[in-house]
Amino acid sequence: DWGTSIVNVSDDVVAVGSLNGKVTFFDVKTRLRVTEAAGPGSGIWSLAVCDDAKHIVVGTRSKGASVIAASAWEPSLAETRQRSLEEQPPAPN
């Protein structure tokens, strides 16, 4: 779906808000999708990380603004990086 906004949630991860109403977290290092979090139920127009860096404010088309946890990606990051290593082509001889 169309990405409408992007914010850094850590040195390693960005969050992308989409018109499908979901926030998708990507690992900057591997460029892989880490996980997805449900938004408030409407197309996302904007994202902002709160000063505490623990929450993301999600601005939507018809549901106003809501807040989601910025740490939704943390449990999945190590798994994503491991998957990236497993999918690497073999090193040349």
Residue pairs with C-beta under 8 A, 6 or more apart in sequence:
1 18
1 19
1 20
1 22
2 18
2 19
3 16
3 17
3 18
3 24
4 17
4 18
4 19
4 43
4 44
4 45
4 46
5 16
5 17
5 44
5 45
5 46
5 47
6 14
6 15
6 16
6 17
6 47
7 14
7 15
7 47
7 48
7 49
7 56
8 14
8 49
9 15
9 25
9 49
9 53
9 56
9 70
9 73
11 28
12 27
12 28
12 29
12 77
13 25
13 26
13 27
13 28
13 34
13 73
13 77
14 25
14 26
14 28
15 23
15 24
15 25
15 26
15 47
15 56
15 70
15 73
16 23
16 24
16 25
16 26
17 23
17 39
17 44
17 45
17 46
17 47
17 58
18 24
18 43
18 44
19 43
19 44
20 43
21 38
21 39
21 40
21 41
21 42
21 43
21 44
21 60
22 36
22 37
22 38
22 39
22 44
23 36
23 37
23 38
23 39
23 44
23 47
23 56
23 58
23 68
23 72
24 33
24 35
24 36
24 37
25 33
25 34
25 35
25 36
25 37
25 72
25 73
25 76
26 32
26 33
26 34
27 33
27 34
27 77
27 80
27 81
27 84
29 81
30 80
30 81
30 84
32 80
32 83
32 84
33 80
34 73
34 76
34 77
34 80
35 72
35 73
35 75
35 76
37 68
37 69
37 72
39 58
39 60
39 66
39 68
40 58
40 60
40 63
40 64
40 66
41 60
41 63
42 60
42 61
42 62
42 63
43 60
43 61
43 62
44 58
44 59
44 60
44 61
45 59
45 60
45 61
46 58
46 59
47 56
47 57
47 58
47 59
48 56
48 57
48 59
49 55
49 56
49 57
49 70
50 56
50 57
50 67
50 70
53 70
54 69
54 70
54 71
55 67
55 68
55 69
55 70
56 67
56 68
56 69
56 70
57 65
57 66
57 67
58 65
58 66
58 67
58 68
59 65
60 66
